[in-house]
Amino acid sequence: MRKGIPNLGALQAFEATARLGSFSRAAEELSLTHSAVFRQVVGLEERLGVQLFNRHRRRLSLTDAGREYAARVRHHLDQLEKDTFALMSRAGIGRSLHIAVVPTLATTWLVPRLPEFQRRHRDVAVSLSVRTLPFQFNDQPFDGAIYHAAQMWPGTAGIKLFDEQELVPVCHPDLCAAARAGMAGVTHLHMMSRPEAWRQWYSAQGWDEPITVVAGPRYELFTMSLAAAEAGMGVALVPRFLADEALRAGALAAPFERGLPVPDSYFFSYPQQSAPSDALRAFEAWLAEISQ
């Protein structure tokens, strides 16, 4: 018996409370009562002899020790979840992969093609989770990742899928004439992850950017920017390959032909330190085939 390991329920209650910042929200997520979660966390603090939370009336914040412990507990719970799903998958249909992805590329490019991989490899279950920022594989429960970067992440092996090439301005066809007449009079739609994109686009055209450029709304995903542009809310700056279908269908129009060259690419990689499984190699080979 491992006497040094706290009760799993207490660890789950602590991790959920640390992540959500509230006993009540943690209780809701775990389908427990507020008092049950509170007792689990207090019991954990008593067992460890360490204060994990600062309590200020109704406010709750992690101590330095609690913040560090929460990150470690979260990593191990994620790994335990991954191992459990992998075992269940092997028992049911065979092998499993857990891949981190950037959301828009997954929605518009990867997921529509996944049925073909499934037809070829019926014993491999591919699960996807969104990650928009770089991470270390030893801190996350993923077999591989598809991401956007200037180069492949250090300490990984894999392949370049394709270059992004360029960002192009797109809008509803009814806004085209207004955009061509003067961009100062239209709303600029921004991406939170690319705050300098419009400024760089104007520089690439040799134009001065209008003061109104900064006033437009900001979106977290390219799919949101595309949807806003199709709804006539303004002009979005998006990767051409993401807008191609809507442009061909006439749902979007490009008021200007010249785009903004992008040096970054999309990559698929996995930890270099461990040998990839047969399932991961099959997935890599399939990605290399469809990205040509």
C-alpha positions in Angstrom: 0.0 0.0 0.0 1.3 3.5 -1.0 0.8 5.4 2.3 2.4 8.6 1.0 -0.2 9.1 -1.8 -3.3 11.2 -0.8 -6.8 9.9 -1.7 -7.6 10.3 -5.4 -10.9 12.0 -4.6 -9.1 14.6 -2.6 -6.6 15.3 -5.4 -9.4 15.7 -7.9 -11.3 18.1 -5.6 -8.1 20.1 -5.1 -7.2 20.2 -8.8 -10.8 21.3 -9.8 -10.9 23.9 -7.1 -7.5 25.3 -8.1 -8.4 25.4 -11.8 -11.9 26.9 -11.3 -11.1 29.1 -8.3 -14.2 28.1 -6.4 -15.4 25.2 -4.2 -18.9 25.6 -5.7 -17.8 25.4 -9.3 -15.5 22.4 -8.5 -18.4 20.7 -6.8 -20.6 21.3 -9.9 -18.0 19.8 -12.2 -17.4 16.8 -9.9 -21.1 16.3 -9.2 -20.5 16.7 -5.4 -21.8 19.1 -2.8 -19.9 22.2 -1.9 -19.3 20.9 1.6 -17.9 17.6 0.3 -15.3 19.4 -1.9 -14.5 21.7 1.0 -13.9 18.8 3.4 -11.7 17.0 0.8 -9.5 20.0 0.3 -9.2 20.8 4.0 -8.4 17.1 4.7 -5.7 17.2 2.0 -4.1 20.3 3.5 -4.2 18.7 7.0 -2.6 15.5 5.6 0.1 17.4 3.8 0.7 19.9 6.5 0.8 22.6 3.9 -1.7 25.5 3.2 -2.8 25.2 -0.4 -5.3 28.1 -0.6 -5.5 31.6 0.8 -9.1 32.3 2.0 -10.2 35.9 2.0 -13.9 35.9 3.0 -15.6 34.7 -0.3 -12.4 34.9 -2.3 -10.1 31.9 -2.9 -6.5 32.0 -4.2 -3.7 29.5 -4.4 -0.6 29.8 -2.2 2.8 29.5 -4.0 3.0 25.9 -2.7 -0.6 25.2 -3.8 0.0 26.6 -7.3 3.1 24.3 -7.8 1.3 21.3 -6.4 -1.8 21.9 -8.6 0.3 21.9 -11.7 1.9 18.6 -10.8 -1.4 17.0 -9.7 -3.0 18.2 -13.0 -0.2 16.6 -15.0 -0.6 13.3 -13.3 -4.4 13.2 -13.5 -4.2 14.0 -17.2 -1.7 11.2 -17.7 -3.9 8.8 -15.7 -6.9 9.7 -17.8 -4.8 9.1 -21.0 -3.6 5.8 -19.8 -7.1 4.7 -18.8 -8.6 5.7 -22.2 -5.7 3.9 -23.9 -6.4 0.7 -22.0 -10.2 0.9 -22.7 -9.5 1.6 -26.4 -7.1 -1.4 -26.7 -9.7 -3.6 -25.0 -12.4 -2.4 -27.3 -11.2 -1.5 -30.8 -7.4 -1.6 -30.6 -5.0 1.3 -30.4 -5.5 5.0 -29.5 -3.8 8.3 -30.2 -4.3 11.6 -28.4 -3.3 14.6 -30.6 -3.1 18.3 -29.7 -4.3 20.5 -32.5 -4.8 24.2 -33.3 -8.6 24.6 -33.5 -9.3 26.1 -37.0 -7.0 23.8 -38.9 -8.5 20.8 -37.0 -12.0 21.9 -37.8 -11.6 22.9 -41.4 -8.7 20.6 -42.6 -8.0 17.6 -40.4 -11.4 16.4 -39.2 -13.1 16.3 -42.6 -10.2 14.0 -43.7 -10.1 11.8 -40.7 -12.7 9.3 -42.0 -10.2 8.2 -44.6 -7.6 7.5 -41.9 -10.3 5.6 -40.0 -11.1 3.5 -43.0 -7.5 2.5 -43.4 -6.8 1.9 -39.7 -10.0 0.8 -38.1 -8.2 -0.3 -34.9 -6.8 3.2 -34.2 -9.0 5.7 -32.3 -7.8 9.3 -32.7 -8.8 11.8 -30.0 -8.2 15.6 -30.5 -7.7 18.3 -27.9 -7.1 22.0 -28.6 -3.8 23.7 -27.7 -3.0 27.1 -29.1 0.3 27.7 -27.3 3.6 25.7 -27.4 4.0 23.1 -24.6 6.4 20.5 -23.4 5.3 16.9 -24.1 6.5 15.7 -20.8 4.0 18.1 -19.1 1.0 17.1 -21.3 -0.8 13.8 -22.0 -0.4 13.9 -25.8 1.2 11.5 -28.3 1.7 14.2 -30.9 0.7 17.7 -31.9 -0.3 19.7 -35.0 0.7 23.3 -34.6 1.6 26.5 -36.4 5.2 27.8 -36.0 8.3 29.1 -37.7 10.0 25.7 -37.2 9.6 22.4 -35.6 9.6 22.5 -31.8 12.9 21.6 -30.1 13.3 18.0 -28.9 10.7 16.7 -31.3 10.6 14.6 -34.5 8.0 14.8 -37.2 7.2 16.5 -40.5 6.2 19.8 -42.0 2.6 19.6 -43.3 2.5 22.7 -45.4 3.4 26.4 -45.5 0.6 28.8 -44.6 1.8 31.0 -47.5 -0.3 34.2 -47.0 -3.1 36.0 -45.2 -5.6 37.7 -47.5 -8.4 40.3 -46.7 -11.9 38.9 -47.2 -15.4 40.3 -46.6 -19.0 39.8 -47.6 -19.4 40.6 -51.3 -21.6 43.6 -50.4 -18.7 45.3 -48.6 -16.2 44.9 -51.4 -16.9 48.3 -53.1 -16.7 50.1 -49.7 -13.4 48.4 -48.9 -11.9 49.3 -52.3 -13.1 52.9 -51.9 -11.2 53.3 -48.6 -10.3 50.9 -45.9 -10.7 53.7 -43.3 -14.4 53.4 -43.7 -14.7 49.7 -42.9 -14.4 47.6 -39.8 -11.2 45.6 -39.4 -11.6 42.2 -37.8 -8.6 41.1 -35.7 -7.2 37.8 -34.6 -6.0 37.8 -30.9 -3.1 35.5 -31.8 -1.9 37.8 -34.6 -2.3 41.4 -33.2 0.2 42.9 -35.7 -1.3 41.3 -38.9 -3.2 44.3 -40.2 -0.3 46.7 -39.5 2.0 44.3 -41.4 -0.5 43.9 -44.3 -0.6 47.7 -44.7 3.2 47.9 -44.7 3.3 45.1 -47.3 1.0 47.2 -49.6 3.1 50.3 -49.0 0.1 52.0 -47.5 -0.4 54.0 -44.3 -2.7 52.3 -41.9 -5.9 54.2 -41.0 -6.3 55.2 -37.4 -9.6 53.2 -37.4 -7.8 49.9 -37.9 -7.4 49.4 -34.1 -11.1 49.9 -33.4 -12.3 46.6 -34.8 -13.4 43.5 -32.7 -10.9 40.7 -31.8 -11.5 37.0 -32.2 -9.8 34.0 -30.8 -10.3 31.7 -33.8 -10.0 32.1 -37.5 -13.4 30.3 -37.8 -14.9 33.2 -35.8 -13.2 35.8 -38.1 -14.5 34.0 -41.2 -18.0 33.7 -39.8 -18.0 37.5 -38.9 -16.8 38.4 -42.4 -19.5 36.2 -44.0 -22.0 38.0 -41.8 -20.9 41.4 -43.1 -19.3 42.6 -39.9 -16.1 43.8 -41.5 -13.0 42.7 -43.4 -11.0 39.8 -42.0 -7.4 38.9 -42.6 -7.2 35.1 -42.8 -5.0 32.3 -44.4 -6.0 32.0 -48.1 -6.4 28.2 -47.9 -9.0 28.6 -45.1 -11.0 31.1 -47.2 -10.8 29.4 -50.6 -14.0 27.4 -50.4 -16.1 30.4 -49.3 -14.5 32.5 -52.0 -15.3 30.0 -54.7 -18.9 29.7 -53.4 -19.3 33.5 -53.4 -20.0 33.6 -49.6 -16.9 35.8 -49.3 -15.0 38.1 -51.7 -11.4 39.4 -51.7 -11.4 43.2 -52.2 -7.7 43.1 -52.8 -5.5 40.5 -54.5 -2.3 41.1 -52.6 -2.0 39.4 -49.3 0.5 39.3 -46.5 3.3 36.7 -46.9 3.6 34.4 -43.9 6.9 32.6 -43.3 5.4 30.1 -40.7 4.1 26.6 -41.5 2.0 23.8 -40.0 3.9 20.9 -38.4 3.2 17.5 -36.9 5.6 16.3 -34.3 6.0 14.0 -31.3 8.6 13.6 -28.5 12.1 12.7 -29.9 13.1 10.9 -26.8 10.7 8.0 -27.1 10.2 5.7 -30.1 6.8 6.4 -31.8 4.2 3.6 -31.7 3.1 1.9 -34.9 -0.2 3.8 -34.7 1.7 7.1 -34.4 3.9 6.2 -37.4 0.8 5.3 -39.4 -0.8 8.6 -38.5 2.4 10.5 -39.5 2.6 8.7 -42.9 -1.1 9.5 -43.6 -0.6 13.2 -42.7 2.4 13.3 -45.0 0.3 11.9 -47.8 -2.7 14.2 -47.5 -0.6 17.4 -47.0 1.1 17.1 -50.3 
